[in-house]
Amino acid sequence: MRVFSSLACALPVLARDEPPLVQSAPAPAPARPRVLIVQNDAATEAFKAQPEVVHALVRHGITNFTGKGDLGAAWRAIVSPQDVVGIKVHSAPGPHTGTRPAVVAGVVEGLLAARIPTNHIIIWDRELADLRNAGFDDLAAHYRVRLAGTLDTGWDETNFYDSALLGNLVYGDLEFEKKGERVGRKSFVSKLLTKEITKIINVTPMLSHNSIGVCGNLYGLAHGSVDNFMRFDGDAAKLAEAVPDIYNLPTLGERVALNIVDALVCQYRGQQIGRLHNSTALNELRFSTDPVALDLLSIQEIAEQRNRSEGPPATHTNRIDVYLNAALLQLGSADLQKIDIQTVRITH
């Protein structure tokens, strides 16, 4: 085990002036968040994923993470054949900068080995067009699983996040062209999440985000799941408040069974724009049930790779208040000194 400490974000502890009148037995210490990193230097070649090696990384990752040697049993420890499993990807940046299809293919093969029916597996993101442009249509056709975009599926008017910040509604938002005093306050959750998917596997790239550090697990799920989101993207403080609150909606965060960071390549500049000249091949996948810990570790890695580069100094803020807010909501740990990290290196 190894523990990162250079980006420790411990939350304050409030002290009491007097002890309680009735002494109770101390509560058991919470389990330390666990992150498993699997690495193989052959996983990419010239920044391009090598499918067979990547599929093996996924297999090694899930079996080591669950402690079960059989691939099907390992995935059944995460989801069941009765679940409708939604594999959430980040597809807008394309196949080389966003979530790489080779990683998702490895996940799909594992789910099939766990006897999850093909019609219970959905690869999804905000827009179907982005999924197709990133190459997920070929993958879905090969495995006979479904592609879905939340924008294309539509929004559930009974399930929403309410914020006083009004949005400039655009075509596709549920309240587009509606009038009223409170129109634009709500971000509605997709029917794909409220009506179909019962478990989510979050697969996100290690890709810089100019305001909050990384297009990671928290941001990716929040952004992809609701409409009227653009109102937050332009305000870092509001983004830091909205992202954890949206993730914390029962139809979202409670259904996340596993988070996987596609760290085959770390792009430390550019956000949505593919900049392989501002990238480093790490050849890693990272597994955890703690989205906050994974996102903070990604921010740490992105900062380290940026500092090693010879480019201009960073001008963005890399705010971490979104992750502190998430920790306050008990979505995960924002203290990297309390995270157990295990690395498995594969050489064959």
TIDOKOL-373003 format. One line per 2 residues: number of its first residue (from 1); their letters; for each residue x, y, z of C-alpha. Coordinates in steps of 0.1 Angstrom, whole numbers. Example, Ala and Ser with C-alpha at 12.3 -4.5 7.8 and 13.67 -1.06 7.14 Angstrom:
// residues 2
1 = as = 123 -45 78; 137 -11 71
This chain:
// residues 348
1 = mr = 0 0 0; 11 36 -6
3 = vf = -5 68 4; -3 102 -14
5 = ss = 0 132 9; 11 162 -12
7 = la = -25 173 -19; -39 166 16
9 = ca = -72 184 20; -82 175 55
11 = lp = -115 190 66; -118 209 99
13 = vl = -128 192 130; -151 210 155
15 = ar = -142 207 192; -166 205 221
17 = de = -160 226 252; -176 200 275
19 = pp = -179 162 273; -214 147 268
21 = lv = -233 138 300; -236 102 289
23 = qs = -205 85 276; -212 62 247
25 = ap = -190 36 231; -168 52 204
27 = ap = -181 47 169; -160 24 147
29 = ap = -135 42 125; -148 46 89
31 = ar = -132 24 63; -104 41 45
33 = pr = -111 48 8; -93 23 -14
35 = vl = -79 31 -49; -64 3 -71
37 = iv = -41 13 -99; -32 -12 -126
39 = qn = -5 -3 -150; 11 -18 -181
41 = da = 36 2 -202; 23 -16 -234
43 = at = -13 -3 -229; -7 25 -254
45 = ea = 15 31 -284; 19 66 -297
47 = fk = -10 75 -273; -32 50 -290
49 = aq = -49 24 -268; -38 -12 -276
51 = pe = -71 -31 -271; -59 -65 -260
53 = vv = -36 -50 -234; -62 -26 -222
55 = ha = -88 -54 -219; -63 -74 -198
57 = lv = -58 -43 -176; -96 -41 -170
59 = rh = -96 -78 -161; -67 -75 -137
61 = gi = -82 -44 -122; -117 -58 -114
63 = tn = -104 -91 -101; -78 -74 -79
65 = ft = -103 -48 -67; -129 -73 -57
67 = gk = -105 -101 -46; -122 -126 -68
69 = gd = -102 -145 -93; -130 -153 -117
71 = lg = -139 -125 -140; -177 -131 -139
73 = aa = -177 -134 -101; -157 -102 -98
75 = wr = -182 -82 -118; -212 -99 -100
77 = ai = -197 -84 -68; -203 -50 -84
79 = vs = -236 -55 -103; -262 -83 -107
81 = pq = -278 -98 -138; -311 -81 -127
83 = dv = -295 -47 -130; -297 -24 -160
85 = vg = -261 -12 -161; -253 22 -175
87 = ik = -216 27 -185; -212 65 -182
89 = vh = -184 78 -205; -171 112 -214
91 = sa = -173 112 -252; -174 149 -263
93 = pg = -136 153 -266; -134 123 -290
95 = ph = -118 88 -289; -82 100 -281
97 = tg = -89 126 -254; -122 114 -239
99 = tr = -130 80 -225; -113 55 -248
101 = pa = -136 28 -263; -110 1 -256
103 = vv = -115 6 -218; -153 4 -222
105 = ag = -150 -27 -243; -131 -44 -215
107 = vv = -159 -34 -191; -186 -48 -215
109 = eg = -167 -81 -218; -166 -84 -180
111 = ll = -203 -77 -177; -210 -103 -203
113 = aa = -189 -128 -184; -210 -120 -154
115 = ri = -241 -130 -174; -255 -95 -176
117 = pt = -279 -96 -206; -269 -75 -236
119 = nh = -302 -55 -234; -293 -46 -198
121 = ii = -260 -29 -208; -262 8 -219
123 = iw = -232 30 -229; -243 65 -223
125 = dr = -234 102 -222; -251 135 -227
127 = el = -254 134 -266; -258 104 -289
129 = ad = -239 123 -316; -208 126 -294
131 = lr = -209 89 -286; -210 81 -323
133 = na = -182 105 -331; -160 89 -304
135 = gf = -165 54 -319; -189 39 -294
137 = dd = -214 30 -321; -190 4 -335
139 = la = -184 -10 -301; -221 -11 -293
141 = ah = -228 -29 -325; -200 -54 -320
143 = yr = -213 -64 -285; -250 -58 -293
145 = vr = -254 -34 -265; -272 -1 -265
147 = la = -260 35 -269; -280 63 -253
149 = gt = -278 100 -250; -296 117 -221
151 = ld = -304 147 -243; -320 124 -268
153 = tg = -338 103 -242; -356 133 -226
155 = wd = -360 147 -191; -381 137 -162
157 = et = -402 167 -150; -407 150 -116
159 = nf = -369 147 -108; -347 178 -107
161 = yd = -321 199 -90; -334 234 -81
163 = sa = -310 264 -79; -317 301 -77
165 = ll = -292 307 -106; -313 311 -137
167 = gn = -301 296 -169; -303 307 -205
169 = lv = -324 278 -217; -314 262 -250
171 = yg = -331 238 -274; -333 204 -258
173 = dl = -338 217 -222; -372 207 -208
175 = ef = -383 242 -201; -370 257 -234
177 = ek = -393 285 -246; -415 282 -215
179 = kg = -424 314 -196; -428 320 -159
181 = er = -411 335 -128; -393 302 -118
183 = vg = -386 290 -153; -349 282 -156
185 = rk = -342 274 -120; -344 236 -124
187 = sf = -321 211 -140; -341 180 -148
189 = vs = -327 145 -146; -328 123 -177
191 = kl = -355 96 -180; -326 73 -188
193 = lt = -316 75 -152; -350 77 -135
195 = ke = -368 51 -156; -342 26 -169
197 = it = -306 24 -154; -303 9 -119
199 = ki = -265 8 -116; -239 31 -130
201 = in = -202 24 -139; -185 57 -143
203 = vt = -155 56 -168; -138 90 -171
205 = pm = -106 102 -187; -78 119 -169
207 = ls = -85 152 -187; -78 187 -174
209 = hn = -107 211 -166; -99 247 -165
211 = si = -120 256 -135; -122 225 -113
213 = gv = -91 206 -122; -104 175 -140
215 = cg = -133 164 -161; -137 136 -136
217 = nl = -162 114 -119; -182 141 -101
219 = yg = -183 166 -130; -189 139 -157
221 = la = -219 124 -141; -235 157 -131
223 = hg = -229 173 -165; -242 142 -184
225 = sv = -273 136 -163; -293 168 -163
227 = dn = -305 196 -186; -299 234 -181
229 = fm = -263 228 -170; -246 256 -190
231 = rf = -256 281 -163; -231 265 -139
233 = dg = -202 261 -164; -195 298 -165
235 = da = -193 303 -128; -167 283 -109
237 = ak = -183 290 -75; -217 279 -86
239 = la = -201 249 -104; -185 239 -71
241 = ea = -219 240 -54; -240 224 -81
243 = vp = -218 195 -92; -218 177 -57
245 = di = -255 185 -52; -265 170 -85
247 = yn = -243 140 -80; -259 135 -46
249 = lp = -294 131 -62; -307 96 -52
251 = tl = -312 86 -89; -275 94 -95
253 = ge = -249 90 -68; -266 62 -50
255 = rv = -266 41 -82; -229 44 -89
257 = al = -214 10 -83; -178 17 -95
259 = ni = -156 45 -108; -128 38 -133
261 = vd = -104 65 -143; -91 60 -178
263 = al = -55 71 -171; -40 55 -202
265 = vc = -32 91 -212; -31 122 -189
267 = qy = -39 154 -208; -28 182 -186
269 = rg = -39 211 -208; -67 218 -232
271 = qq = -99 206 -215; -122 196 -243
273 = ig = -96 202 -270; -74 173 -280
275 = rl = -38 182 -272; -17 152 -274
277 = hn = 14 174 -273; 2 184 -238
279 = st = -3 148 -227; 17 120 -210
281 = al = 11 83 -214; 6 68 -179
283 = ne = -8 35 -192; -29 31 -161
285 = lr = -65 24 -150; -77 34 -116
287 = fs = -105 17 -97; -125 29 -67
289 = td = -159 33 -52; -148 68 -40
291 = pv = -153 94 -68; -138 122 -47
293 = al = -106 104 -39; -101 95 -76
295 = dl = -108 130 -88; -83 146 -63
297 = ls = -57 120 -73; -63 130 -110
299 = iq = -59 167 -102; -26 159 -84
301 = ei = -14 139 -114; -24 166 -139
303 = ae = -6 193 -118; 25 172 -116
305 = qr = 26 165 -153; 19 201 -161
307 = nr = 48 212 -139; 71 189 -157
309 = se = 63 203 -190; 80 232 -207
311 = gp = 49 251 -216; 36 284 -203
313 = pa = 25 286 -167; -11 276 -160
315 = th = -37 304 -159; -66 284 -146
317 = tn = -76 281 -110; -79 243 -104
319 = ri = -103 250 -76; -108 221 -52
321 = dv = -139 235 -33; -161 212 -54
323 = yl = -144 182 -38; -145 197 -3
325 = na = -182 202 -8; -186 167 -20
327 = al = -168 154 11; -192 174 33
329 = lq = -221 156 15; -202 123 23
331 = lg = -197 114 -13; -161 105 -7
333 = sa = -129 115 10; -111 148 3
335 = dl = -81 139 26; -55 121 5
337 = qk = -36 112 36; -64 88 44
339 = id = -66 70 11; -51 35 6
341 = iq = -36 32 -28; -24 -1 -42
343 = tv = -5 -4 -75; -4 -36 -96
345 = ri = 22 -34 -124; 18 -59 -153
347 = th = 47 -67 -176; 32 -93 -199
